[in-house]
C-alpha cells in the first residue's frame, strides 16, 4: 500500500509544488475560454494541454525528449518512455501544424479588399513595427547584466525573434518561429500570443483614440471597386512566386496560405476548400492547442522570463497597432482623398477581429462610417506581413 501511495499524484505533487500553481493557471485560462469566451477555439485546448502536462505522474509530455532543439528519436520510439502528447508535439516541432492552420486561414480569407486597394499592403507592413520593437527590447534585456544576473533573463537573438513575433498577433506564426528558434519558450509565447489576440477589442481602441483626432476618426471612405474572379485567382499564384523568390524561408507559411485561398477562389475544388476550412482546420487546432499547452510546464513557465515575455508581448502588440495608424496619418499628408487612420490598426493579423474593431471605433464617431471592408485590406495584408517577418527571422537565426 505504501508503494502504491508513492505512485499517486497526491504524493508526487509534494516533489514539485510548482505543478499545483500551473494547474491553477490552467483552470484560470479555462475559465477565460469558457466563461469569458476569450479566443475559446484555441485557448481551451491550450489550457487543457497545460493542465494535462502538469498532472503529477501522468507522463503525457517529456521536455527532455525535445531538449536542446533536437528530438531524441530513440526515447520517442519507446512507448514505455514517451507519452501521447510527445507524439502530437511532433507536428509543432516539425512545423506541420502552423502551415496547415495557414492553409485553413487562406481558404477562409477574401483578399478582395487588398486587391482593390493595394495601398493597404503598406499599412499591413507598417503594423509589423511592433515585432521589431519587441525584438530590439528583448535583445537589450538579454544583453543587460542586471536582467541576466538578477532575474535570469538571458534572451539571445533567437529568443528575441520569437518574442517579437507576438507583435504580429498571429498565433501559428509565433508557434512556428518559436518551435524553430527557441522551443524552450514555446509555452509562455503561445499563451501570450493567443491571449493578446483575444484581447484585441480591449487593447486596440485606447491606442487608436490616443493617436487620432475626432475629425480623423470621422473620415468616410469611398466604396471599394469590384474585384474580378481572374484577379482573385492570379493573386495567390503571383504572391507565392514573388515571396518565394524574395524570401524562400517564408514559403511554407505563405505558400500554405495561398494554396488555401486558391482552392477557395478557383471554384473547382469546393470539397477540398470546405475540408480546409472545417474538418482539417478543426482537427489541427485541437492537436496544436493541446501540444503547445503541454509545453507550459512548471519548470519553464514559473520564471521571470515568462513575465518579461508577457510585458514585451503587449508592447509588441501595441507597437504594431500604433505603426499602422501612424503610417496612414503620414500618407494622408500627401494625398487628396483622405484615408481613415483607424484602418491602419487592423494591420495586425488577427483576422477579422482587428478589422471589426476599426469598424466599431469608427462608427462610434460617425454612424455613417463603414470601415470594415477597408480595414480588411490591411488586416489580410498583416497575415502576409507577419509570415514574411517570420521568414526574415528564420533566415537570419535558424
N, C-alpha and C positions, 0 to 999 in steps of 0.2 A: 504493500500500500504506500509506503514511503517513496519507493522508486516511481510509482505511478504519479504521486503528488508532484514530484520533481519535474515531470514532463508536462504538467498543467500550466496554462497561461498565467494563473494566479501566482504560481511560484516563479515563473520566468520573468514576469514583469518587474520583480524586485532587482533583477540583474541589470535592467535597462529602463529606469523610470521615465526616460525621455519618450519612450513609446506611448506612455499614457498621455503625455502632453500632445503628441501627434494625433492620437485618437480623438482627443477633444477638438483639435484644429480641424480634423476631417469632418467631425459632426457639425461644426460651425459652417463649414463650406457646404455641407449637405443641406443645412437649414437655409442658407442663402440661395441655393439652387432650387429647392422645393417650395419654400415659403415666399421668398422674395423674387424668385424667378430670374436670378442673375445668370444669364447665359446657361440655362439648365442643360441643354443638349451636350455640352462639354464639361461643365463644372460638376455635374452629378457623377459621371463616370470617373473623372479625375479625383474627386473627393472620395469615392468608394475605393478606387485603387490605392489611395493614400491610407484609407482605413485598413484594407487587406494587408498591405505590406508592413504595417506596424502592429499587427496582431501577434503577440509573442508565441513563437513556436510554430507558426503556420507554415513558414518556409516557402512562400509563394514567389518571392523575388530575392535574388542574391546579388548584391552590388559587386562582390568580389569577382564574379564571372566576367564583368564588364570593366574591371578596374584598369586604369591607365589608357583608356580609349580603345582597348582591344577586347576581343571575345575569346574566352577560354573554351574553345570548342570541345576539348576533352571532358571537362566537367559538365558542359551543356549536354553532351551526348549520354550522360549517365542519369537516368530517370530518378535514381535514389538521391542525387545531389542537386538536381535542378528542379525548379518549380514551374507551375503553369505560366506565371507572368514572365518568367525568364524567356520562354519561347515567344510569347506575344511581343516582348520588348524588342525582338529582332527586327520587327517591322519599323520600329523607330530608329534603331541603331543603324540599319542598312538604308535608311532614307526612303522606305517604301510608303508608309502611311501618309506623310505630308504631301507627296506627289499625287497619291490617289485622292486625297482631300481636295487638292487644287483642281484635279480633273472634274470632280463633282461641282466645285465652285464655278468653273468655266461653263459647265453645262447649265447652270442656273443664272448666269450673268448675261445681261444685254449690254454690249459695247456700243450700241447705237448712239447714246448721248456723247460719248467720247469721239466717235467718228464724225458726228455732226458738228462738234466744236473742238477741233484738235488742240486749241489753246489750253483746254483743261488738262492736257497731258503735263504741262509745265507746273500747273498748280498741284497735281498729284506728286510730281517730283519734289516740289518745294516742301511738301508735308513730310518728306523723309528727313528733314533737317534734324528732327528730334533724335533720330538714330545716331547721327554723328556727334550731336551734343552729348548724349549719354555715353557714347564710346570714348570720347575725349575725357569726360569726367571720371569714368571708371578706370581709365588708364592712369589718370593723375592720382587717383586714390591708391592704385596698386604700386605706384612709384613713390608714394609718400611713406617716409619712415614711421611716422606716428600711426597711420592707419595699419601698416603692416605689423609693427611690433606690438602695439597696444590692443588692437582689435582682431588681428589675424586676417585682415582683408588684403590678400595678396593677388589681386586681379592682374593677370597678364594680358597680352593683346588678344588672345583667343577668348578669354572670359569677357573682356571689354566689348568685343564684337558681338558676342552672344547677348550680353545685356542690352547693347544699343538697339538690337533688332526689335526689342519690346516696343520701341517708339513707332514702329510700322503698324502697330495694332493688328498684327496678323499672326495668329497662334501657330498654324502649321509651319510658317517660315521660321518663326522663333525656335520651334522644336527641331526643325531640320538643321539649322545653323548650330544650335547648342549641342545636338547629338554628335555633330562632326567635330566641333571645336572645343567644347567644354562640357562633356557629358556629366561630370560631377555636379554641375549646376542646373541640370535639366529640370528637376522638381521645382525649385524656387522660381526659375524663369518662366516655366509653363504656367504655374499658378498666378504669377504676376501678370503675364501677358493676357490670360483669359479673364482675370479679374478686371483689368482696366478696359478690356473690350466690353465687358458687361456694364461698366460704369461710364461709358461714352455719354449718355444723356445727363450725367451728373457733372463730369469733369469739363466737357467742352463749352457749354453755354457761358459760364463766367469768363472764360478766356476770350470767347468770341465777342462778348459785350465790352470787355475791357479794351479791346484793340480796335473797335469800330465806333463810329458815331451813330446816333439815331437816324440821321439822314442817309448814311451809307447802308444801314440795315433795311431801309425802306425802298432801296433801288429795285425797280421792276425790270425784268429782262424779257426780251422778245422770245417768242416760241422758237424752238429749235427746228431746223429744216428736216424733212423726212429723209431717212437713210434707206438706200436701196438694198435689196437682198444680196446683190452682187458685191456691194461694199462690205456687208457683214460676213460674207463667205471669204472674201480675199483678206480681210483684216487679220484673222488668226494665223493664216499662212504667212503673210508678209511679216508680221511681228515675230513669229517663231524664227524665221530665217534671219531677220535683222539682229535679234538678240543673240542667236547662236553665233553669228559672225562677230558681234561686238563683245560678248561676254559668255564664252562657252560654258562656264561653271553655273550660269543661271538657267541653262537649257532644261534641266529636269523639271524645275518648277514652272517656268514659263511655258515649256512645251506641253506639260500636262494640262495647264490652264487652258491653253489654246486648242488642244485636242478636244477637251470637253465642250468648248464653245463652238468649234467647227461641227461637232456632232449635233449640237442644238440648231445651229443656223443653216446647215446644209439641207435639213429636212428629209434626208434619205435614210437615216438610221435612227428613227424615232424611238425604237425599242432600246437601243444602246443608250441614247440620250436620257431616257427615263430611268434606266438602270443606274447610270452615273449619278443622277440627281437624287435618287431614292435609295434603292437597296444597297448599292455599293457604298454610297456616302454614309448611310446609317451604320452599316457593319464596321467600316473603317473607323468611324467616330467612336464607337464603343471600344474597339481594340486600342485605339490611340489614347483615349482618355484614361482607361484603366492602367495601361502600361506606363504612361507618363506620370500618373498619380503615384504609382508604385515606387518611383524614384525618390519621392519625398520621404525618406526615412529620417528617423530622429538624428542620426549621426551627421547627415548632410544638411538638414533643414534648420536645426536649432543652433545657428551660428550667427555672428554679427554680419557675415556675408549676406545672409538672407534679408536682413533689414536694409542693408546697403542696396541690394538688388531692387527691393520694393520702392525705395526712395528714388533711385536712379530711373526706375521704370516709369514712375509718374512724371518725372522731369522730361524723360524722352517723349512721353505721350503729349505732354503739354507743349513741348517744343515743336513737335510735328504739327499739332493743331494751329499753333501760332504762325509757323512758317508758311502754311498755305494762305492764311488770311493776309499776312503782310505782303506776300508776293502779288496777290490780287490788288491790294491798295497801291502797290508800286506800278503795276501795269496800268491802272486807272489814270495815272499821271500823264500817260502818253496816248490814251485812246479817247475817242469822241463818245462811243457808246459804252457807258459805264457798266462794270460788272459788279454784282453784289458780292462784297468780300466774304460774306458768310459761307459761300460755296467752297472757299479755299480750305476751310477746316475739314471738309469732307474728304480731303486728300489722304487722310489716314485710311488704311484699307479695311476698316470694319464695315463691310458691305452687308446690307444697305443702311445700317444703323446710323452711321455718321451723316449720310445724306438726309435721313429723316430729321436729324437734329437741326441741320441747316434749314429745312423746311419749317419746322416748328418755331425756331427762334425768329425767322423772317416773318412768319405770319402773325406773330405776337405784335410786331411793329406795324405791319401793313397786311390786313386780312386779304387784300387782293394779290398778295405776293405768292407765286407758286414757283418755288425754287427746287423742288425735288428732282426733276429731270435734269436741270442744270447742274445740280450737286452730284448727280450720279456720274457725270463725266470725270471730275477729279477723283471720285470715290473708286471707280473701277481702274482709273489710272494709278491710284495708290497701290492696288494689288500688284500691278506690273512693277511699279517703282520699288516696292518692298522686296519683291523677288530679285530685282536687279541689284539692290543694295546687298542682299544676301549673297548673290553671286560675286560681288566685289570682295566681301569679307572672306568667302571661301577661296577665292583666287589668291588673296594675299596671305592668308594664315593657315590654310589646311595643308 
